Amino acid sequence: MSTSRRAVIASAAAAGLTAATVGGAHAHGHGGSGGGRGPRRETFGRLDDGTEVHRWSLERGGTRLKVLSYGGVVQSLEIPDRHGRYANVSLGFADLGSYVSDSPYFGALIGRYGNRIARGRFTLDGTEYQLPVNDGPNSLHGGDQGFDKRVWDVTPSGPAALTLTYTSPDGEMGYPGTLSVTVTYTLTDDGDFRIDYEATTDAPTVVNLTNHTYFNLSGEGSGSIENHELTVAASRYTPVDDTLIPTGELASVAGTPFDFRRPKAVGADLRAGAEQILIAQGFDHNLVLDKGITRRPEHAITLYDPASGRQMDIATTEPGVQFYSGNFQDGTLTGTSGRTYRQSDALCLETQHFPDSPNQPEFPSTVLRPGETYRSTTVHSFSAR
C-alpha cells in the first residue's frame, strides 16, 4: 500500500469516516472496519418473473465495493479523497427497476462481445452469424439481452472476493457455442479492485469481455469530469466511420485530440471541432495500448481528479481501452445521489480487444475455440494526493 494511501485511510479512520459508514444509506447495517468482515449479501429487488436480485458488499484496504447479481453491476465504489472523505465514484441507480429499464450499461459486465460489431454480422470458419442490431446498424455489447441483462450466480471466494458465473447457451443473441463464463471481483489488501475474466466454449465463437463502470473521481452526481486529467500509454487509436465502426486504420494520436500520452484534461479537446470528435459527439474510441496483449496486467492508464486528489491507475492484460466520455448522458436519468446525470458527468475506460475484430482480421483475434480458455485481467488501483 502506498504511503499516501495509508495516510488517507488513517485520516479517514481518525475522523470516523470508514468506508462502511459513508454513503451507506442502502447498506442495511452492513458496517465494518477498514479490514472488512467478509462479503455480505442483501436483497436488492426482484425481477418481474420473481427472480431475486442480491447486492453484495465488499470492503478491504480502504475501498468499499457493492455488486449486484443482476448484470454483475458495480453499483457503488467508494474511495477516500486527499482528506480521507469517502465518495462513491461510480455512476448507478438506487433501485433495480432503473437498471432493468433505463441503464446505459452502468457498472455492468459486458458480453459476449464488448463494443460494436458491424451490421451485427461476422463470419467464422465459413459460417455467417447474425446478431441483434441494437445500435444504429450495428450490434453493441452482445446485443439487446447481453450479459448486462442476465442474473449471475454469485458466491464468496475470499475475504473480499466474489466469483460470478454465467452459462450462455449456444445461439444466445446469435452467438455460436455454449460459453461458460467466470468473473472474479477482488479487493486486495491495498484496496485495489481487480477483475479476472475466464471463459470456455464447446464450439468456435468470439469473446470480448469488459466492465462498463462510469467513473467520476469527484463523486457520482458531482458534475462534469472535464477537468479530470487522463494519461494513456497509447501512441495509436482506431478511427471510426459515421456509425462508430473502426475503419481498420491504426492511426497515430500525434497532433490529434486522442493524444493522452502526457496528462491532459479530458475536456481540453472536446470542443476542438475535430471530425472524429464530431462523429462520436465526444470521445467514444478505442485507444491502442503500446504494451499490447500481456500475460500479466501492466499499467497503461492514469486518471486524476485535481479537485479531490483521487487517482485511479489501471493495469490490464488487454491491448486496447475504449475511452467513452459519457456523450449520451442527457439529464433524463437520476442516479444514486438523487442528482441527474448530464453529458460528460462521467467517463468509461473499458479495457478490451478492439471493436469489430471479428470482421477485421488485422486486429488481435477474439476467436475462442474448444479446449482453449479465454483469460483477461484488469486492476484498478486507488490513491490520493
C-alpha positions as CSV (number, residue, x, y, z in Angstrom):
1,M,0.0,0.0,0.0
2,S,1.4,3.4,-0.9
3,T,2.3,5.9,1.8
4,S,-0.3,8.4,0.5
5,R,-3.0,5.7,0.6
6,R,-2.1,4.8,4.2
7,A,-2.2,8.4,5.2
8,V,-5.6,9.0,3.7
9,I,-7.1,5.9,5.3
10,A,-5.6,6.8,8.7
11,S,-7.1,10.3,8.3
12,A,-10.5,8.8,7.5
13,A,-10.3,6.5,10.5
14,A,-9.4,9.4,12.8
15,A,-12.4,11.3,11.6
16,G,-14.7,8.3,11.9
17,L,-15.1,8.1,8.2
18,T,-14.7,4.4,7.5
19,A,-15.8,3.3,4.1
20,A,-18.6,1.4,5.7
21,T,-20.1,4.5,7.3
22,V,-20.1,6.9,4.4
23,G,-22.6,6.7,1.6
24,G,-24.2,3.7,3.2
25,A,-27.9,4.7,3.1
26,H,-28.8,1.4,1.4
27,A,-26.3,-0.9,3.3
28,H,-28.9,-2.0,5.9
29,G,-26.5,-2.2,8.8
30,H,-23.6,-3.8,7.0
31,G,-20.9,-1.7,8.6
32,G,-17.3,-2.8,9.4
33,S,-13.8,-1.7,9.9
34,G,-11.3,-0.8,7.2
35,G,-10.4,-4.5,7.0
36,G,-14.0,-5.6,6.3
37,R,-15.9,-8.6,7.6
38,G,-16.1,-10.7,4.6
39,P,-18.6,-10.5,1.7
40,R,-22.1,-9.5,2.9
41,R,-25.4,-10.2,0.9
42,E,-28.7,-8.5,1.0
43,T,-31.8,-8.4,-1.2
44,F,-31.8,-5.6,-3.7
45,G,-35.1,-6.4,-5.5
46,R,-37.0,-8.8,-7.7
47,L,-37.4,-9.0,-11.5
48,D,-40.9,-9.3,-13.0
49,D,-40.6,-13.1,-13.1
50,G,-39.9,-13.2,-9.4
51,T,-36.1,-13.8,-9.7
52,E,-34.4,-12.3,-6.6
53,V,-31.5,-10.0,-7.2
54,H,-28.9,-9.6,-4.5
55,R,-26.4,-6.9,-3.6
56,W,-23.1,-7.9,-2.2
57,S,-20.8,-5.7,-0.2
58,L,-17.0,-6.0,0.0
59,E,-14.6,-3.9,2.0
60,R,-10.8,-4.1,2.2
61,G,-7.8,-1.9,2.1
62,G,-9.9,1.3,2.4
63,T,-12.0,0.5,-0.6
64,R,-15.7,-0.4,-0.5
65,L,-17.5,-2.1,-3.3
66,K,-21.1,-3.0,-3.9
67,V,-22.0,-5.5,-6.6
68,L,-25.4,-6.7,-8.0
69,S,-26.1,-10.2,-9.2
70,Y,-28.1,-8.6,-12.0
71,G,-25.6,-7.9,-14.7
72,G,-22.6,-8.2,-12.4
73,V,-23.2,-4.5,-11.9
74,V,-20.7,-2.4,-9.9
75,Q,-23.4,-0.4,-8.1
76,S,-21.1,1.6,-5.8
77,L,-17.3,2.0,-5.5
78,E,-16.3,4.2,-2.5
79,I,-12.8,5.6,-2.1
80,P,-11.3,8.4,0.0
81,D,-10.1,11.8,-1.2
82,R,-6.9,13.6,0.0
83,H,-8.7,14.5,3.2
84,G,-9.9,11.0,3.9
85,R,-13.5,11.8,2.9
86,Y,-15.3,9.0,1.1
87,A,-17.4,9.2,-2.0
88,N,-19.0,6.8,-4.5
89,V,-17.0,7.3,-7.7
90,S,-19.2,5.1,-10.0
91,L,-22.5,6.1,-11.6
92,G,-25.5,4.0,-10.9
93,F,-29.1,3.7,-9.6
94,A,-30.6,3.2,-6.2
95,D,-33.2,0.7,-7.4
96,L,-33.4,-2.4,-9.5
97,G,-36.1,-1.1,-11.8
98,S,-33.9,1.6,-13.2
99,Y,-31.2,-0.8,-14.1
100,V,-33.7,-3.0,-15.9
101,S,-35.5,-0.2,-17.8
102,D,-33.0,2.7,-18.2
103,S,-29.4,1.7,-17.7
104,P,-26.8,2.7,-20.3
105,Y,-24.7,-0.3,-19.0
106,F,-23.9,1.5,-15.7
107,G,-21.2,-0.7,-14.0
108,A,-22.2,-3.8,-15.9
109,L,-20.3,-6.9,-17.1
110,I,-20.4,-6.8,-20.9
111,G,-20.5,-9.8,-23.2
112,R,-20.4,-11.9,-25.2
113,Y,-18.8,-9.1,-27.2
114,G,-17.9,-5.8,-25.7
115,N,-18.2,-2.9,-28.1
116,R,-19.6,-2.9,-31.7
117,I,-19.8,-5.5,-34.5
118,A,-20.6,-4.0,-37.9
119,R,-24.1,-4.7,-39.2
120,G,-24.4,-7.3,-36.4
121,R,-22.7,-9.9,-38.6
122,F,-19.5,-11.9,-38.7
123,T,-18.2,-15.0,-40.4
124,L,-16.3,-17.7,-38.5
125,D,-15.0,-20.8,-40.2
126,G,-17.1,-20.1,-43.3
127,T,-20.4,-19.7,-41.4
128,E,-22.1,-16.3,-41.1
129,Y,-23.8,-15.4,-37.9
130,Q,-26.4,-12.7,-37.4
131,L,-26.6,-10.8,-34.1
132,P,-29.3,-8.4,-32.8
133,V,-28.8,-4.9,-34.2
134,N,-29.2,-2.5,-31.3
135,D,-27.0,0.5,-32.0
136,G,-27.9,2.0,-35.3
137,P,-27.0,-0.6,-38.0
138,N,-24.6,-2.4,-35.6
139,S,-24.6,-4.8,-32.7
140,L,-23.4,-3.3,-29.4
141,H,-22.2,-5.0,-26.2
142,G,-23.5,-8.5,-27.1
143,G,-27.0,-7.4,-28.2
144,D,-30.1,-6.2,-26.5
145,Q,-30.1,-9.0,-24.0
146,G,-26.4,-9.3,-23.3
147,F,-24.6,-10.3,-20.1
148,D,-25.6,-6.9,-18.6
149,K,-29.2,-8.2,-18.5
150,R,-28.5,-11.6,-17.0
151,V,-28.7,-12.7,-13.4
152,W,-25.3,-14.1,-12.5
153,D,-24.7,-16.8,-9.8
154,V,-22.5,-15.1,-7.2
155,T,-20.5,-16.9,-4.4
156,P,-17.9,-15.5,-2.0
157,S,-14.4,-16.7,-2.9
158,G,-12.2,-15.0,-0.4
159,P,-12.2,-12.4,2.4
160,A,-13.1,-9.7,-0.1
161,A,-13.8,-11.6,-3.3
162,L,-16.8,-12.7,-5.3
163,T,-17.0,-15.2,-8.1
164,L,-19.7,-14.6,-10.7
165,T,-20.7,-17.3,-13.1
166,Y,-23.0,-17.5,-16.1
167,T,-23.5,-20.0,-18.9
168,S,-24.6,-18.5,-22.2
169,P,-26.3,-21.2,-24.3
170,D,-25.5,-21.9,-27.9
171,G,-27.3,-19.4,-30.1
172,E,-27.9,-16.8,-27.4
173,M,-28.0,-13.4,-29.1
174,G,-26.9,-15.2,-32.3
175,Y,-23.5,-16.3,-31.0
176,P,-22.3,-19.9,-31.6
177,G,-21.3,-22.3,-28.9
178,T,-22.2,-22.7,-25.2
179,L,-20.0,-20.2,-23.4
180,S,-19.2,-20.8,-19.7
181,V,-18.0,-17.6,-18.1
182,T,-16.4,-16.9,-14.7
183,V,-15.7,-13.4,-13.5
184,T,-14.0,-12.7,-10.1
185,Y,-14.2,-9.4,-8.4
186,T,-11.5,-8.9,-5.7
187,L,-10.5,-6.2,-3.4
188,T,-6.8,-6.6,-2.4
189,D,-5.1,-5.7,0.8
190,D,-4.0,-2.4,-0.8
191,G,-7.6,-1.7,-1.8
192,D,-7.1,-2.4,-5.5
193,F,-10.2,-3.5,-7.4
194,R,-9.2,-6.5,-9.6
195,I,-11.4,-8.1,-12.2
196,D,-10.4,-11.6,-13.6
197,Y,-12.3,-13.0,-16.5
198,E,-12.3,-16.6,-17.8
199,A,-14.4,-18.3,-20.4
200,T,-14.6,-21.7,-22.3
201,T,-16.7,-22.8,-25.2
202,D,-17.9,-26.1,-26.7
203,A,-17.8,-24.6,-30.3
204,P,-15.8,-21.9,-32.0
205,T,-17.1,-18.4,-31.1
206,V,-15.9,-14.9,-30.4
207,V,-15.5,-13.4,-27.0
208,N,-14.6,-9.9,-25.7
209,L,-15.5,-9.2,-22.1
210,T,-15.2,-6.0,-20.2
211,N,-16.8,-3.9,-17.4
212,H,-18.7,-0.7,-18.1
213,T,-18.3,1.3,-14.9
214,Y,-18.7,5.1,-15.4
215,F,-16.2,6.9,-13.2
216,N,-16.3,10.4,-11.7
217,L,-13.5,10.7,-9.2
218,S,-15.1,13.7,-7.6
219,G,-18.1,11.5,-6.7
220,E,-21.1,10.5,-8.8
221,G,-23.6,13.3,-9.3
222,S,-21.0,16.0,-8.6
223,G,-20.9,17.3,-12.1
224,S,-18.5,17.2,-15.1
225,I,-15.3,15.2,-15.4
226,E,-13.9,17.6,-18.0
227,N,-11.2,18.7,-15.5
228,H,-10.1,15.1,-14.7
229,E,-6.6,14.5,-16.1
230,L,-6.2,11.4,-18.2
231,T,-2.9,9.7,-19.2
232,V,-3.0,6.7,-21.6
233,A,0.2,4.9,-22.9
234,A,-1.3,4.7,-26.4
235,S,0.5,6.0,-29.5
236,R,-2.3,4.9,-31.8
237,Y,-6.0,4.7,-32.0
238,T,-8.7,3.3,-34.3
239,P,-10.6,6.0,-36.2
240,V,-14.3,5.2,-36.8
241,D,-16.8,5.7,-39.6
242,D,-20.1,7.5,-39.1
243,T,-21.6,4.5,-37.3
244,L,-18.6,4.3,-34.9
245,I,-17.2,1.2,-36.5
246,P,-13.3,1.2,-36.9
247,T,-12.1,1.9,-40.4
248,G,-9.3,-0.6,-40.0
249,E,-6.6,2.1,-39.7
250,L,-4.3,2.3,-36.7
251,A,-3.7,6.0,-36.7
252,S,-1.1,8.0,-34.8
253,V,-2.5,10.0,-31.9
254,A,0.1,12.7,-32.5
255,G,-1.5,16.1,-33.2
256,T,-5.0,14.8,-32.5
257,P,-7.4,15.0,-29.6
258,F,-6.6,11.4,-28.8
259,D,-3.1,12.1,-27.6
260,F,-3.1,11.4,-23.9
261,R,0.5,10.2,-23.7
262,R,1.0,13.1,-21.2
263,P,-1.6,14.1,-18.6
264,K,-4.3,16.1,-20.2
265,A,-7.7,17.4,-19.1
266,V,-10.5,15.3,-20.6
267,G,-12.3,18.4,-21.7
268,A,-9.2,20.1,-23.3
269,D,-10.2,18.9,-26.9
270,L,-13.8,18.1,-26.5
271,R,-14.8,21.2,-28.4
272,A,-11.9,21.3,-30.8
273,G,-14.2,20.5,-33.8
274,A,-12.1,17.6,-35.0
275,E,-14.0,15.2,-37.3
276,Q,-13.7,12.2,-35.1
277,I,-14.9,14.0,-32.1
278,L,-17.9,15.3,-34.1
279,I,-18.8,11.8,-35.3
280,A,-19.0,10.4,-31.7
281,Q,-20.2,13.6,-30.1
282,G,-17.1,13.4,-27.9
283,F,-14.7,10.5,-27.2
284,D,-16.0,7.0,-27.9
285,H,-12.9,5.4,-29.4
286,N,-10.5,2.6,-28.9
287,L,-7.0,3.6,-27.9
288,V,-4.4,1.0,-28.9
289,L,-2.2,0.4,-25.8
290,D,1.5,0.5,-26.6
291,K,2.1,-2.6,-24.4
292,G,-0.1,-4.8,-26.5
293,I,-1.5,-8.1,-25.1
294,T,0.4,-9.2,-22.0
295,R,0.2,-12.3,-19.8
296,R,0.1,-10.2,-16.6
297,P,-1.6,-6.8,-16.1
298,E,0.6,-3.9,-17.0
299,H,0.0,-0.3,-16.1
300,A,-1.3,1.7,-19.0
301,I,-3.8,4.3,-17.7
302,T,-4.0,7.0,-15.0
303,L,-7.0,9.2,-14.2
304,Y,-6.5,12.0,-11.7
305,D,-9.1,14.5,-10.2
306,P,-7.4,17.7,-9.1
307,A,-10.4,18.7,-7.1
308,S,-10.5,15.7,-4.8
309,G,-6.9,14.4,-5.2
310,R,-8.3,11.0,-6.0
311,Q,-6.2,9.0,-8.6
312,M,-7.0,5.7,-10.3
313,D,-4.3,3.7,-12.1
314,I,-5.3,0.9,-14.4
315,A,-3.2,-2.1,-15.3
316,T,-4.5,-4.7,-17.8
317,T,-3.7,-7.6,-20.0
318,E,-5.8,-6.2,-22.8
319,P,-4.4,-4.5,-26.0
320,G,-7.0,-1.7,-26.0
321,V,-9.2,0.6,-24.0
322,Q,-12.5,2.1,-25.2
323,F,-12.4,5.7,-23.9
324,Y,-16.0,7.0,-23.6
325,S,-16.7,10.5,-22.3
326,G,-20.3,10.0,-21.4
327,N,-21.5,11.7,-24.6
328,F,-25.1,10.4,-24.4
329,Q,-26.0,11.3,-20.8
330,D,-28.8,13.9,-21.4
331,G,-30.2,14.8,-18.0
332,T,-33.0,12.2,-18.1
333,L,-31.5,9.7,-15.6
334,T,-31.4,10.2,-11.8
335,G,-28.5,8.5,-10.0
336,T,-27.8,7.0,-6.6
337,S,-27.2,10.5,-5.2
338,G,-30.6,11.7,-6.3
339,R,-29.0,14.0,-8.9
340,T,-29.4,13.8,-12.7
341,Y,-26.6,12.8,-15.0
342,R,-25.7,15.1,-17.9
343,Q,-23.2,14.9,-20.7
344,S,-19.6,14.3,-19.6
345,D,-20.6,13.7,-15.9
346,A,-18.5,10.5,-16.0
347,L,-16.2,8.6,-18.3
348,C,-15.6,4.9,-19.1
349,L,-12.3,3.2,-19.6
350,E,-13.3,-0.2,-20.9
351,T,-10.2,-2.5,-21.3
352,Q,-10.8,-4.9,-24.1
353,H,-9.9,-6.1,-27.6
354,F,-10.7,-3.8,-30.4
355,P,-14.2,-3.1,-31.7
356,D,-15.4,-5.2,-34.7
357,S,-12.4,-7.5,-34.5
358,P,-14.4,-10.5,-35.9
359,N,-14.7,-8.5,-39.2
360,Q,-11.2,-7.1,-39.1
361,P,-8.6,-9.9,-39.4
362,E,-5.7,-7.4,-38.9
363,F,-6.9,-6.7,-35.4
364,P,-5.9,-9.0,-32.5
365,S,-8.1,-12.1,-32.7
366,T,-11.2,-12.5,-30.4
367,V,-11.8,-16.1,-31.6
368,L,-12.1,-18.8,-28.9
369,R,-12.1,-22.5,-29.7
370,P,-12.9,-25.6,-27.7
371,G,-10.0,-26.6,-25.5
372,E,-8.9,-23.0,-25.1
373,T,-9.5,-20.7,-22.1
374,Y,-10.2,-17.0,-22.5
375,R,-8.4,-15.1,-19.8
376,S,-8.3,-11.3,-19.1
377,T,-7.4,-9.3,-16.1
378,T,-7.8,-5.6,-15.2
379,V,-6.7,-4.0,-11.9
380,H,-7.9,-0.5,-10.7
381,S,-5.6,0.9,-8.1
382,F,-6.6,4.0,-6.0
383,S,-4.6,6.7,-4.2
384,A,-4.9,10.4,-3.3
385,R,-2.6,13.3,-3.4
